[in-house]
């Protein structure tokens, strides 16, 4: 019987709770500790999980010798700082997406993990889901023929939310980093690194994007049409179209979702969604595998892929004029 993988969580927000709750589907993973800036907050979070310890600071958390890995669930602008904190304490890190604010920060994180030979993985949890493995196989099989068009959107009506991580420039707010990372990452999964990017955006009065659209163009003629918004809910679907037919992934494409392949000869193949739970645990399973095998990255989301995605995000931001405090491109 394998020893339980002991998780330490930095941050106590919504995504931290969803991650911790989804681990309950796994017998060999446990939330062993959580760190917060306030002891009371840490203890309140820890009280929901058996034998979980609450720490009054992130530095105290990463010093816990019982922890096998650290999950970072703080706002975007803290990802670099908290990843370095954990790696410096010789702890492997699973860091929430977007990996960091920009490519420079991601490269700093990756370089440190490489130097210390510690596992570091971007928590782009979609890449680890069962239906995405099917998507990879469909694309690899060439059943769709050459891919020419990708359409993918991610919009949520978040205007009723006052969560500062969505709206404050100091926290890396805006639609692109919070929601758009999903559509950009999915485009990279299907079509790879674009040869040209054209992007437009609308901004809030605080200077972060509330809606951004982009076209990724490829030298073989393929195009990806991407949209993300904080203003309104969109279908949140993905359609991958080739010369022989298309693959459509239902709402919400980056969650466990039903999908189908529809070919021009009339053939339709359905892939129902029978997944139980949120899906955040799949990245935890892969992360623990990499830690136990002493791999510094996962083949499902290697460092070079995280860097390539962030480079595309940087190009979009440069085009639309989205800058964050104390940041240099």
Sine and cosine of phi, psi and omega as CSV:
sin_phi,cos_phi,sin_psi,cos_psi,sin_omega,cos_omega
0.00,0.00,0.76,-0.65,-0.03,-1.00
-0.95,0.31,0.57,-0.82,0.10,-0.99
-0.91,0.42,0.59,-0.81,0.01,-1.00
-0.91,0.42,0.62,-0.79,0.06,-1.00
-1.00,0.05,0.89,-0.46,-0.08,-1.00
-1.00,-0.04,0.89,-0.45,-0.02,-1.00
-1.00,-0.09,0.66,-0.75,0.24,-0.97
-0.93,-0.37,0.72,-0.69,-0.06,-1.00
-0.91,-0.41,0.80,-0.60,0.10,-0.99
-0.99,-0.13,0.92,-0.39,-0.04,-1.00
0.95,-0.32,0.51,-0.86,-0.06,-1.00
-0.78,-0.62,0.36,0.93,-0.02,-1.00
-0.98,0.21,-0.20,-0.98,-0.10,-0.99
-0.86,0.51,-0.70,0.71,-0.05,-1.00
-0.94,0.35,-0.52,0.85,0.06,-1.00
-0.89,0.45,-0.68,0.73,0.02,-1.00
-0.92,0.40,-0.64,0.77,0.02,-1.00
-0.91,0.42,-0.65,0.76,0.03,-1.00
-0.89,0.45,-0.76,0.65,-0.02,-1.00
-0.87,0.49,-0.67,0.74,0.00,-1.00
-0.91,0.42,-0.61,0.79,-0.03,-1.00
-0.95,0.32,-0.42,0.91,0.06,-1.00
-0.90,0.43,-0.32,0.95,-0.02,-1.00
-0.91,0.43,-0.29,0.96,0.07,-1.00
-0.97,0.23,-0.19,0.98,-0.05,-1.00
-0.95,-0.30,0.74,-0.67,-0.01,-1.00
-0.98,0.19,-0.36,0.93,-0.12,-0.99
-0.93,-0.36,0.34,0.94,0.09,-1.00
-0.78,-0.62,0.58,-0.81,0.03,-1.00
-0.54,-0.84,0.53,-0.85,0.11,-0.99
-1.00,0.08,0.97,-0.26,-0.10,-0.99
-1.00,-0.04,-0.47,0.89,-0.06,-1.00
-0.35,-0.94,0.43,-0.90,0.07,-1.00
-0.64,-0.77,0.60,-0.80,0.03,-1.00
-0.89,-0.46,0.62,-0.79,0.05,-1.00
-0.61,-0.79,0.19,-0.98,0.05,-1.00
-0.97,0.24,-0.29,0.96,0.05,-1.00
-0.83,-0.56,0.71,-0.70,0.00,-1.00
-0.87,0.49,-0.65,0.76,-0.04,-1.00
-0.88,0.47,-0.63,0.78,0.02,-1.00
-0.92,0.38,-0.67,0.74,0.02,-1.00
-0.89,0.45,-0.69,0.72,-0.03,-1.00
-0.92,0.38,-0.58,0.81,0.04,-1.00
-0.90,0.44,-0.69,0.72,0.04,-1.00
-0.91,0.41,-0.72,0.69,-0.06,-1.00
-0.89,0.45,-0.49,0.87,-0.06,-1.00
-0.90,0.43,-0.29,0.96,-0.02,-1.00
-0.99,0.12,-0.17,0.99,-0.11,-0.99
-0.77,-0.64,0.75,-0.66,-0.08,-1.00
-0.84,0.54,0.75,-0.67,0.10,-0.99
0.87,0.49,0.34,0.94,0.03,-1.00
-0.99,0.12,0.70,-0.71,-0.03,-1.00
-0.98,-0.19,0.70,-0.71,0.07,-1.00
-0.98,-0.20,0.79,-0.62,0.00,-1.00
-0.94,-0.33,0.58,-0.81,-0.06,-1.00
-0.99,0.14,0.05,1.00,0.04,-1.00
-0.38,-0.92,0.34,-0.94,0.02,-1.00
-0.95,0.30,-0.55,0.84,0.00,-1.00
-0.91,0.41,-0.60,0.80,0.05,-1.00
-0.92,0.39,-0.62,0.79,-0.01,-1.00
-0.87,0.49,-0.78,0.63,-0.11,-0.99
-0.93,0.36,-0.25,0.97,0.04,-1.00
-0.99,0.14,-0.18,0.98,-0.03,-1.00
-0.91,0.41,0.90,-0.43,-0.07,-1.00
-0.95,0.31,-0.21,0.98,-0.04,-1.00
-0.99,0.12,-0.17,0.98,-0.13,-0.99
-1.00,0.09,0.71,-0.71,0.01,-1.00
-1.00,-0.06,-0.39,0.92,-0.01,-1.00
-0.29,-0.96,0.40,-0.92,-0.01,-1.00
-0.89,-0.45,0.77,-0.64,0.10,-0.99
-0.97,-0.24,0.85,-0.53,-0.05,-1.00
-0.99,-0.17,0.88,-0.48,-0.10,-0.99
-0.79,-0.61,0.55,0.84,0.01,-1.00
-1.00,-0.07,0.17,-0.99,0.02,-1.00
-0.85,0.52,0.35,-0.94,-0.14,-0.99
-0.78,0.62,-0.65,0.76,-0.10,-0.99
-0.94,0.34,-0.22,0.98,-0.01,-1.00
-0.99,-0.16,-0.07,1.00,-0.11,-0.99
-0.87,0.49,-0.69,0.72,0.02,-1.00
-0.88,0.47,-0.79,0.61,-0.05,-1.00
-0.85,0.53,-0.71,0.70,-0.09,-1.00
-0.98,0.21,-0.50,0.86,0.10,-0.99
-0.91,0.41,-0.71,0.70,0.02,-1.00
-0.89,0.46,-0.64,0.77,0.03,-1.00
-0.84,0.53,-0.73,0.68,-0.03,-1.00
-0.94,0.33,-0.71,0.71,0.01,-1.00
-0.88,0.47,-0.61,0.79,0.02,-1.00
-0.90,0.44,-0.44,0.90,0.06,-1.00
-1.00,-0.01,0.23,0.97,0.03,-1.00
0.89,0.45,0.59,0.81,0.05,-1.00
-0.94,-0.33,0.75,-0.66,0.13,-0.99
-0.89,0.46,0.47,-0.88,-0.14,-0.99
-0.75,-0.66,0.74,-0.67,0.24,-0.97
-0.93,-0.36,0.94,-0.33,-0.12,-0.99
-0.94,-0.33,0.75,-0.67,-0.02,-1.00
-0.80,0.59,0.46,-0.89,0.10,-1.00
-1.00,0.09,0.42,-0.91,-0.21,0.98
-0.88,0.48,0.55,-0.84,-0.11,-0.99
-0.76,0.65,-0.65,0.76,0.03,-1.00
-0.32,-0.95,-0.17,-0.98,-0.03,-1.00
-0.97,0.26,-0.61,0.79,-0.06,-1.00
-0.47,-0.88,0.06,-1.00,-0.07,-1.00
-0.89,0.46,-0.65,0.76,0.00,-1.00
-0.83,0.55,-0.69,0.72,0.01,-1.00
-0.91,0.41,-0.67,0.74,0.02,-1.00
-0.87,0.49,-0.68,0.73,-0.02,-1.00
-0.91,0.42,-0.58,0.82,0.08,-1.00
-0.89,0.46,-0.70,0.71,0.01,-1.00
-0.89,0.46,-0.74,0.67,-0.03,-1.00
-0.90,0.43,-0.66,0.75,0.00,-1.00
-0.88,0.47,-0.65,0.76,0.01,-1.00
-0.93,0.38,-0.68,0.74,0.02,-1.00
-0.89,0.47,-0.62,0.78,0.01,-1.00
-0.92,0.40,-0.70,0.71,0.02,-1.00
-0.88,0.48,-0.64,0.77,-0.05,-1.00
-1.00,-0.02,-0.07,1.00,-0.02,-1.00
0.80,0.60,0.78,0.63,0.04,-1.00
-0.89,-0.47,0.57,-0.82,0.02,-1.00
-0.91,0.41,0.77,-0.64,0.09,-1.00
-0.68,-0.74,0.86,-0.51,-0.03,-1.00
-0.71,-0.71,0.69,-0.72,0.13,-0.99
-0.96,0.28,0.74,-0.67,-0.03,-1.00
-0.99,0.15,0.79,0.61,0.15,-0.99
-0.99,0.15,0.98,0.18,-0.24,-0.97
-0.87,0.49,-0.42,0.91,0.02,-1.00
-0.85,0.53,-0.63,0.78,-0.07,-1.00
-0.88,0.47,-0.30,0.96,-0.10,-0.99
-0.97,-0.26,0.03,1.00,-0.08,-1.00
-0.99,0.16,0.49,-0.87,-0.03,-1.00
-0.85,0.53,-0.63,0.77,-0.04,-1.00
-0.94,0.33,-0.43,0.90,0.05,-1.00
-0.96,0.27,-0.51,0.86,0.12,-0.99
-0.89,0.45,-0.63,0.78,0.07,-1.00
-0.91,0.42,-0.67,0.74,0.04,-1.00
-0.85,0.53,-0.72,0.70,0.03,-1.00
-0.83,0.55,-0.71,0.71,-0.04,-1.00
-0.93,0.38,-0.61,0.80,0.04,-1.00
-0.89,0.45,-0.72,0.69,0.00,-1.00
-0.90,0.44,-0.68,0.73,-0.02,-1.00
-0.90,0.43,-0.53,0.85,-0.05,-1.00
-0.95,0.32,-0.31,0.95,-0.02,-1.00
0.92,0.38,0.29,0.96,0.01,-1.00
-0.87,0.49,-0.49,0.87,0.01,-1.00
-0.99,0.11,-0.15,0.99,-0.12,-0.99
0.97,0.25,-0.26,-0.97,0.02,-1.00
-0.90,0.44,0.74,-0.67,-0.01,-1.00
-0.99,0.12,0.80,-0.60,0.00,-1.00
-0.90,-0.43,-0.42,0.91,-0.11,-0.99
-0.63,-0.77,0.72,-0.70,0.13,-0.99
-0.79,-0.62,0.78,-0.63,0.08,-1.00
-0.83,-0.56,0.82,-0.57,-0.05,-1.00
-0.50,-0.86,0.68,-0.74,-0.02,-1.00
-0.70,-0.71,0.44,-0.90,0.10,-0.99
-0.56,-0.83,0.98,-0.18,0.03,-1.00
-0.79,-0.61,0.69,-0.72,0.08,-1.00
-0.74,-0.67,0.62,-0.78,0.08,-1.00
-0.99,0.10,1.00,-0.10,-0.06,-1.00
-0.94,-0.35,0.19,0.98,-0.03,-1.00
-0.91,0.42,-0.32,0.95,0.04,-1.00
-1.00,0.10,-0.15,0.99,-0.02,-1.00
-1.00,-0.02,0.70,-0.71,0.07,-1.00
-0.97,-0.25,0.31,0.95,0.02,-1.00
-0.88,0.47,0.88,-0.47,-0.10,-0.99
-0.89,0.46,-0.42,0.91,-0.02,-1.00
-0.90,0.44,-0.35,0.94,0.01,-1.00
-0.99,0.13,-0.50,0.87,-0.24,-0.97
-0.89,-0.45,-0.34,0.94,-0.12,-0.99
-1.00,-0.02,0.80,-0.60,0.06,-1.00
-0.84,0.54,-0.58,0.82,-0.03,-1.00
-0.90,0.44,-0.38,0.92,-0.02,-1.00
-0.98,-0.22,0.14,0.99,-0.02,-1.00
0.95,0.30,0.62,0.78,-0.07,-1.00
-0.96,0.27,0.01,-1.00,0.01,-1.00
0.92,-0.38,0.27,-0.96,-0.06,-1.00
-0.92,0.38,-0.65,0.76,-0.14,-0.99
-0.87,0.48,-0.80,0.60,-0.07,-1.00
-0.95,0.30,-0.57,0.82,-0.08,-1.00
-0.99,0.15,-0.70,0.71,-0.06,-1.00
-0.92,-0.38,-0.62,0.79,-0.08,-1.00
-0.91,0.42,-0.40,0.92,0.03,-1.00
-0.83,0.56,-0.53,0.85,-0.01,-1.00
-0.92,0.39,-0.70,0.71,-0.05,-1.00
-0.96,0.29,-0.59,0.81,0.03,-1.00
-0.92,0.39,-0.70,0.71,0.00,-1.00
-0.90,0.43,-0.63,0.78,0.01,-1.00
-0.91,0.42,-0.64,0.77,0.04,-1.00
-0.88,0.47,-0.66,0.75,0.06,-1.00
-0.89,0.45,-0.63,0.78,0.02,-1.00
-0.87,0.50,-0.67,0.75,-0.10,-0.99
-1.00,0.07,-0.72,0.69,-0.17,-0.99
-0.91,-0.41,-0.21,0.98,0.01,-1.00
1.00,0.07,-0.33,-0.94,-0.07,-1.00
-0.97,0.26,0.82,-0.58,-0.01,-1.00
-0.95,0.31,0.47,-0.88,0.05,-1.00
-1.00,0.03,-0.38,0.92,0.03,-1.00
-0.51,-0.86,0.63,-0.78,0.03,-1.00
-0.81,-0.59,0.75,-0.66,0.13,-0.99
-0.83,-0.56,0.81,-0.58,-0.10,-1.00
-0.68,-0.74,0.53,-0.85,0.08,-1.00
-0.68,-0.74,0.44,-0.90,-0.04,-1.00
-0.48,-0.88,0.38,-0.93,0.22,-0.98
-0.93,-0.36,0.52,-0.86,-0.11,-0.99
-0.86,-0.51,0.45,-0.89,0.14,-0.99
-0.99,0.17,0.15,-0.99,0.02,-1.00
-0.95,0.30,-0.12,0.99,0.08,-1.00
-1.00,-0.09,-0.07,1.00,0.11,-0.99
1.00,-0.05,0.28,0.96,0.13,-0.99
-0.93,-0.36,0.39,-0.92,-0.06,-1.00
-0.96,0.26,0.73,-0.69,0.09,-1.00
-0.99,-0.15,-0.37,0.93,0.11,-0.99
-0.48,-0.88,0.72,-0.70,0.02,-1.00
-0.69,-0.73,0.69,-0.72,0.10,-0.99
-0.81,-0.58,0.54,-0.84,-0.03,-1.00
-0.57,-0.82,0.52,-0.85,0.17,-0.98
-0.90,-0.43,0.84,-0.54,0.11,-0.99
-0.99,-0.13,0.80,-0.60,0.02,-1.00
-0.91,-0.41,0.55,-0.83,-0.05,-1.00
-0.81,-0.58,0.51,-0.86,-0.08,-1.00
-0.89,0.46,-0.35,0.94,0.03,-1.00
-1.00,0.08,0.07,1.00,0.03,-1.00
0.99,-0.14,-0.13,0.99,0.00,-1.00
-0.94,0.33,0.48,-0.88,0.07,-1.00
-0.70,-0.71,0.58,-0.81,0.16,-0.99
-0.89,-0.46,0.80,-0.60,0.01,-1.00
-0.95,-0.30,0.91,-0.42,-0.16,-0.99
-0.86,-0.51,0.61,-0.79,0.07,-1.00
-0.59,-0.81,0.60,-0.80,0.10,-0.99
-0.57,-0.82,0.60,-0.80,-0.03,-1.00
-0.47,-0.88,0.54,-0.84,0.12,-0.99
-0.99,-0.13,-0.11,0.99,-0.15,-0.99
-0.99,0.11,-0.57,0.82,-0.14,-0.99
-0.49,-0.87,0.42,-0.91,0.04,-1.00
-0.97,0.23,0.65,-0.76,0.07,-1.00
-0.86,-0.52,0.15,-0.99,-0.04,-1.00
-0.87,0.50,-0.42,0.91,0.00,-1.00
0.83,0.56,0.75,0.66,0.03,-1.00
-0.92,-0.39,0.26,-0.97,0.10,-1.00
-0.75,-0.66,0.72,-0.70,0.05,-1.00
-0.79,-0.62,0.84,-0.54,0.02,-1.00
-0.94,-0.35,0.90,-0.44,-0.12,-0.99
-0.91,-0.41,0.76,-0.65,0.06,-1.00
-0.83,-0.56,-0.03,-1.00,-0.07,-1.00
-0.93,0.37,-0.35,0.94,-0.04,-1.00
-0.98,-0.20,-0.15,0.99,-0.06,-1.00
0.42,-0.91,-0.29,-0.96,-0.05,-1.00
-0.61,-0.79,0.37,-0.93,0.14,-0.99
-0.93,-0.37,0.80,-0.59,0.07,-1.00
-0.86,-0.51,0.77,-0.64,0.02,-1.00
-0.95,-0.30,0.83,-0.56,-0.08,-1.00
-0.95,0.31,0.13,-0.99,0.09,-1.00
-0.88,0.47,0.75,-0.66,-0.06,1.00
-0.97,-0.26,0.84,-0.54,-0.26,-0.97
-0.85,0.53,-0.53,0.85,-0.07,-1.00
-1.00,0.02,-0.11,0.99,0.17,-0.99
-1.00,-0.03,0.18,-0.98,0.25,-0.97
-0.81,0.59,0.82,-0.58,-0.14,-0.99
-0.52,-0.85,0.45,-0.89,0.14,-0.99
-0.96,0.26,0.43,-0.90,0.02,-1.00
-0.37,-0.93,0.15,-0.99,-0.03,-1.00
-0.43,-0.90,0.43,-0.90,0.15,-0.99
-0.95,-0.32,0.81,-0.59,0.01,-1.00
-0.87,-0.49,0.88,-0.47,-0.04,-1.00
-0.98,-0.22,0.36,-0.93,-0.06,-1.00
-0.93,0.36,-0.30,0.95,0.05,-1.00
-0.99,0.11,0.08,1.00,0.03,-1.00
0.99,-0.12,-0.15,0.99,0.01,-1.00
-0.93,0.36,0.72,-0.70,0.07,-1.00
-0.75,-0.66,0.79,-0.61,0.03,-1.00
-0.88,-0.48,0.87,-0.50,-0.03,-1.00
-1.00,-0.07,0.61,-0.79,0.09,-1.00
-0.81,-0.59,1.00,-0.02,-0.06,-1.00
-0.93,0.37,0.36,-0.93,0.03,-1.00
-0.98,-0.19,0.94,-0.34,0.02,-1.00
-0.91,-0.41,0.28,0.96,-0.10,-1.00
-0.95,0.30,0.63,-0.78,0.05,-1.00
-0.95,-0.30,0.71,-0.70,0.03,-1.00
1.00,-0.09,-0.09,-1.00,-0.09,-1.00
-0.98,0.21,-0.72,0.70,-0.03,-1.00
0.91,-0.42,-0.13,0.99,-0.01,-1.00
-0.93,0.36,-0.31,0.95,-0.04,-1.00
-0.96,0.30,-0.36,0.93,-0.05,-1.00
-0.91,0.42,-0.60,0.80,0.06,-1.00
-0.93,0.37,-0.52,0.85,0.04,-1.00
-0.92,0.39,-0.64,0.77,0.03,-1.00
-0.89,0.46,-0.73,0.68,0.00,-1.00
-0.92,0.40,-0.63,0.77,0.02,-1.00
-0.87,0.48,-0.73,0.69,-0.02,-1.00
-0.91,0.42,-0.57,0.82,0.07,-1.00
-0.88,0.48,-0.71,0.71,-0.01,-1.00
-0.91,0.41,-0.64,0.77,0.02,-1.00
-0.89,0.46,-0.71,0.70,-0.04,-1.00
-0.92,0.39,-0.50,0.87,0.03,-1.00
-1.00,-0.02,0.03,1.00,0.00,-1.00
0.86,0.51,0.62,0.78,0.11,-0.99
-1.00,0.00,0.68,-0.73,-0.01,-1.00
-1.00,0.08,-0.19,0.98,0.01,-1.00
-0.51,-0.86,0.27,-0.96,0.04,-1.00
-0.98,-0.19,0.66,-0.75,0.08,-1.00
-0.91,0.42,-0.31,0.95,0.02,-1.00
-0.99,0.17,-0.39,0.92,0.05,-1.00
-0.47,-0.88,0.94,0.35,-0.05,-1.00
-0.93,0.37,0.29,-0.96,-0.04,-1.00
-0.84,0.54,-0.66,0.75,-0.04,-1.00
-0.90,0.44,-0.49,0.87,0.05,-1.00
-0.96,0.30,-0.68,0.73,0.05,-1.00
-0.87,0.49,-0.65,0.76,0.01,-1.00
-0.92,0.39,-0.69,0.73,0.00,-1.00
-0.88,0.47,-0.68,0.74,0.04,-1.00
-0.89,0.46,-0.69,0.72,-0.01,-1.00
-0.92,0.40,-0.54,0.84,0.07,-1.00
-0.90,0.44,-0.64,0.77,0.07,-1.00
-0.91,0.41,-0.64,0.77,0.06,-1.00
-0.88,0.48,-0.67,0.75,0.02,-1.00
-0.89,0.45,-0.65,0.76,0.00,-1.00
-0.91,0.42,-0.64,0.77,0.06,-1.00
-0.89,0.46,-0.73,0.68,-0.04,-1.00
-0.89,0.45,-0.62,0.79,0.02,-1.00
-0.90,0.43,-0.65,0.76,0.01,-1.00
-0.92,0.40,-0.66,0.75,-0.07,-1.00
-1.00,0.04,-0.17,0.98,0.03,-1.00
0.99,0.17,0.57,0.82,0.01,-1.00
-0.99,-0.11,0.94,-0.35,-0.02,-1.00
-0.84,-0.54,0.48,-0.88,0.04,-1.00
-0.91,-0.42,0.43,-0.90,-0.05,-1.00
-0.82,0.57,0.64,-0.76,0.07,-1.00
0.86,0.51,0.47,0.88,-0.03,-1.00
-0.94,-0.33,0.62,-0.78,0.09,-1.00
-0.83,-0.56,0.75,-0.66,0.08,-1.00
-0.97,0.25,0.00,0.00,0.00,0.00
